[in-house]
Amino acid sequence: QVQLVESGGGLVQPGGSLRLSCAASGSIFRISAVGWYRQAPGKQRELVAAITSGGFANYVDFVKGRFTISRDNAKNTVFLQMNSLKPEDTAVYYCHLQGFLDYWGQGTQVTVSS
């Protein structure tokens, strides 16, 4: 089965940056779209960014110009570079892979606070 492991979260001040990583196992990674989602306490999980197998990326409006999603198929890894972070970005961030079934990582905590 496919396994996804997120890392790179932590505590950062407003205006700071973090880079999240999603390390994937499984042979379907190279032909699958991958997305980053986030979930704040008491809130519903929401899409942040997605990238196709060919490297085409899309973003929700509230992160455009601040976040960049990328992938390295040779390393079976997807990244989320987050700049100009705001307190509203505080959440657990999850990696998602869409194949015949949907796969999720365990999440990594991002806290933006002074």
NUGU-895364 format. One record per residue: x negated, y negated, z negated of N, C-alpha, C, O in turn; residue number from 1. Coordinates in pm, whole numbers, plus 50000, padded with zeros to 5 digits. Layout:
! NUGU-895364
X,Y,Z,X,Y,Z,X,Y,Z,X,Y,Z,NUM
...
***
This chain:
! NUGU-895364
49918,50117,50000,50000,50000,50000,49913,49875,50000,49794,49881,49969,1
49974,49762,50035,49903,49635,50040,49892,49578,49901,49988,49582,49824,2
49774,49524,49867,49753,49455,49741,49700,49315,49768,49613,49296,49854,3
49751,49216,49696,49709,49078,49707,49666,49028,49570,49738,49049,49471,4
49550,48963,49562,49497,48913,49436,49461,48766,49453,49371,48733,49531,5
49530,48678,49380,49501,48535,49384,49396,48499,49280,49385,48563,49176,6
49319,48394,49310,49222,48341,49215,49196,48195,49247,49238,48145,49352,7
49127,48125,49158,49088,47987,49181,49169,47883,49108,49137,47764,49116,8
49273,47924,49037,49352,47829,48962,49278,47779,48840,49172,47830,48805,9
49336,47678,48775,49276,47621,48656,49337,47488,48621,49442,47451,48672,10
49269,47416,48532,49312,47284,48486,49234,47177,48559,49111,47182,48564,11
49304,47079,48615,49240,46971,48688,49315,46841,48659,49436,46842,48635,12
49243,46729,48661,49305,46599,48639,49376,46550,48764,49340,46591,48875,13
49477,46464,48749,49542,46407,48867,49441,46345,48963,49349,46275,48920,14
49460,46371,49092,49366,46325,49193,49254,46423,49223,49179,46402,49318,15
49242,46527,49145,49138,46626,49163,49172,46729,49268,49275,46720,49334,16
49083,46828,49282,49097,46931,49385,49075,47070,49328,49004,47088,49230,17
49138,47168,49392,49117,47309,49365,49126,47385,49496,49195,47342,49589,18
49057,47498,49504,49071,47588,49618,49114,47724,49568,49044,47789,49491,19
49231,47768,49612,49283,47898,49577,49245,48001,49683,49234,47969,49802,20
49223,48124,49639,49192,48234,49729,49291,48347,49710,49339,48370,49599,21
49322,48416,49817,49407,48534,49814,49332,48645,49887,49319,48642,50009,22
49284,48742,49812,49212,48856,49868,49309,48970,49891,49380,49011,49800,23
49313,49020,50014,49411,49121,50053,49344,49253,50088,49233,49256,50141,24
49413,49361,50058,49377,49493,50107,49489,49542,50198,49603,49497,50187,25
49455,49633,50288,49555,49687,50379,49524,49653,50523,49471,49546,50553,26
49558,49743,50611,49523,49729,50753,49612,49632,50829,49579,49594,50941,27
49725,49591,50770,49817,49503,50842,49785,49356,50824,49852,49271,50882,28
49682,49322,50744,49653,49182,50716,49632,49102,50844,49687,48993,50858,29
49552,49155,50936,49512,49079,51055,49627,49046,51148,49615,48954,51229,30
49738,49117,51139,49852,49092,51227,49970,49033,51151,50081,49027,51203,31
49947,48989,51028,50055,48942,50943,50044,48793,50914,49935,48739,50900,32
50160,48728,50905,50165,48592,50855,50152,48593,50703,50199,48686,50636,33
50087,48491,50648,50065,48481,50505,50111,48344,50457,50091,48243,50525,34
50174,48340,50341,50221,48215,50285,50177,48197,50141,50152,48293,50069,35
50168,48071,50101,50150,48034,49961,50280,47977,49908,50341,47889,49970,36
50324,48028,49795,50442,47981,49725,50401,47935,49586,50293,47969,49538,37
50489,47858,49521,50462,47820,49384,50592,47820,49304,50701,47803,49359,38
50578,47839,49173,50692,47841,49084,50656,47773,48954,50566,47818,48882,39
50725,47664,48924,50707,47592,48798,50802,47650,48694,50903,47712,48729,40
50771,47630,48565,50859,47683,48459,51002,47635,48475,51027,47515,48490,41
51096,47728,48472,51237,47694,48484,51282,47660,48624,51398,47624,48643,42
51193,47671,48723,51227,47636,48860,51222,47759,48950,51164,47861,48913,43
51283,47747,49067,51283,47855,49165,51153,47853,49244,51095,47748,49267,44
51109,47970,49285,50989,47980,49367,51012,47911,49502,51118,47929,49563,45
50913,47833,49548,50927,47758,49671,50805,47775,49760,50693,47793,49712,46
50828,47768,49890,50720,47777,49988,50637,47649,49986,50691,47539,49975,47
50505,47665,49997,50413,47553,50004,50351,47542,50143,50354,47435,50204,48
50295,47651,50194,50229,47652,50324,50228,47794,50378,50236,47890,50301,49
50218,47807,50510,50213,47938,50573,50118,47933,50691,50095,47828,50750,50
50061,48049,50725,49968,48058,50837,49994,48188,50912,50013,48293,50851,51
49994,48180,51045,50017,48298,51128,49889,48379,51142,49782,48336,51099,52
49902,48497,51202,49785,48581,51225,49683,48512,51315,49563,48541,51307,53
49729,48421,51401,49641,48348,51490,49583,48221,51432,49505,48152,51498,54
49621,48187,51308,49563,48071,51242,49643,47943,51253,49593,47837,51216,55
49765,47949,51303,49850,47830,51309,49917,47807,51175,49976,47899,51118,56
49909,47685,51125,49954,47652,50991,50072,47556,50991,50085,47473,51081,57
50156,47568,50890,50265,47475,50865,50274,47447,50716,50235,47531,50635,58
50326,47329,50681,50332,47284,50544,50467,47220,50515,50530,47164,50604,59
50510,47230,50391,50626,47155,50348,50586,47008,50334,50468,46977,50318,60
50685,46919,50341,50657,46776,50347,50578,46725,50228,50492,46638,50244,61
50604,46776,50109,50543,46718,49990,50396,46753,49972,50333,46703,49878,62
50339,46838,50059,50195,46867,50052,50121,46829,50180,49999,46842,50185,63
50191,46782,50281,50126,46744,50406,50023,46634,50382,50051,46536,50314,64
49905,46653,50439,49798,46557,50421,49715,46580,50298,49609,46518,50282,65
49759,46667,50208,49686,46696,50085,49634,46839,50079,49525,46863,50029,66
49713,46935,50129,49678,47078,50121,49641,47130,50259,49693,47083,50360,67
49550,47228,50263,49511,47294,50386,49507,47445,50364,49439,47493,50273,68
49580,47519,50446,49577,47664,50441,49489,47715,50553,49491,47662,50664,69
49410,47818,50525,49322,47877,50625,49306,48026,50595,49345,48073,50489,70
49248,48098,50690,49226,48241,50669,49096,48285,50730,49049,48228,50829,71
49036,48388,50671,48915,48451,50720,48947,48599,50734,48941,48674,50637,72
48980,48641,50855,49023,48779,50876,48910,48879,50851,48937,48993,50813,73
48785,48838,50873,48673,48927,50847,48662,48962,50700,48611,49068,50664,74
48709,48872,50613,48705,48895,50469,48841,48929,50411,48854,48944,50289,75
48942,48942,50495,49079,48968,50449,49121,48870,50339,49173,48910,50235,76
49097,48742,50364,49121,48640,50263,49193,48519,50323,49163,48478,50435,77
49286,48464,50247,49355,48340,50280,49324,48238,50172,49319,48272,50054,78
49305,48113,50212,49269,48007,50119,49375,47897,50119,49447,47878,50217,79
49382,47826,50009,49462,47704,50000,49377,47597,49934,49356,47600,49813,80
49330,47502,50014,49255,47388,49962,49354,47281,49921,49434,47235,50003,81
49350,47240,49795,49444,47144,49741,49368,47020,49696,49285,47027,49605,82
49396,46907,49758,49334,46779,49725,49439,46681,49675,49559,46701,49694,83
49392,46575,49611,49481,46470,49559,49596,46529,49478,49712,46495,49499,84
49562,46617,49388,49663,46689,49311,49741,46596,49219,49687,46500,49164,85
49869,46627,49205,49961,46551,49121,50015,46639,49011,50017,46762,49025,86
50060,46580,48899,50121,46662,48793,50237,46748,48844,50259,46857,48791,87
50309,46702,48945,50420,46777,49001,50375,46905,49071,50457,46992,49100,88
50245,46917,49100,50192,47038,49162,50169,47150,49061,50138,47263,49100,89
50185,47122,48934,50166,47223,48830,50264,47338,48849,50385,47317,48853,90
50211,47460,48860,50293,47577,48885,50203,47700,48889,50080,47689,48891,91
50266,47817,48892,50196,47939,48927,50204,47954,49078,50313,47948,49135,92
50090,47973,49141,50083,47984,49286,50069,48130,49327,49986,48203,49272,93
50150,48173,49423,50156,48311,49467,50123,48324,49615,50160,48239,49696,94
50052,48430,49649,50024,48466,49787,50127,48568,49833,50163,48659,49758,95
50174,48554,49958,50276,48643,50013,50235,48687,50153,50192,48606,50235,96
50249,48816,50178,50220,48873,50310,50345,48939,50364,50410,49017,50295,97
50378,48906,50488,50499,48961,50550,50463,49069,50650,50404,49040,50754,98
50498,49192,50619,50484,49304,50709,50618,49372,50725,50722,49306,50723,99
50616,49504,50741,50742,49577,50739,50813,49557,50606,50935,49547,50599,100
50734,49551,50499,50780,49513,50367,50714,49381,50329,50616,49340,50390,101
50769,49314,50227,50711,49191,50175,50622,49224,50055,50661,49302,49968,102
50503,49163,50051,50407,49187,49944,50372,49057,49874,50359,48953,49939,103
50357,49063,49741,50326,48947,49658,50207,48976,49568,50189,49088,49522,104
50126,48872,49544,50020,48881,49445,50074,48854,49306,50193,48833,49287,105
49984,48856,49207,50024,48838,49068,50037,48691,49028,50095,48660,48924,106
49983,48601,49108,49989,48459,49082,49867,48406,49009,49800,48479,48936,107
49838,48278,49030,49732,48208,48959,49783,48073,48913,49850,48002,48988,108
49753,48037,48789,49807,47916,48727,49729,47794,48771,49606,47792,48765,109
49801,47690,48814,49743,47559,48844,49809,47457,48752,49931,47444,48751,110
49728,47386,48676,49778,47283,48585,49710,47152,48617,49588,47142,48613,111
49790,47050,48648,49740,46917,48680,49782,46823,48568,49901,46793,48554,112
49687,46779,48488,49717,46699,48370,49595,46620,48327,49482,46664,48345,113
49619,46502,48269,49512,46422,48213,49490,46454,48066,49403,46395,48003,114
***
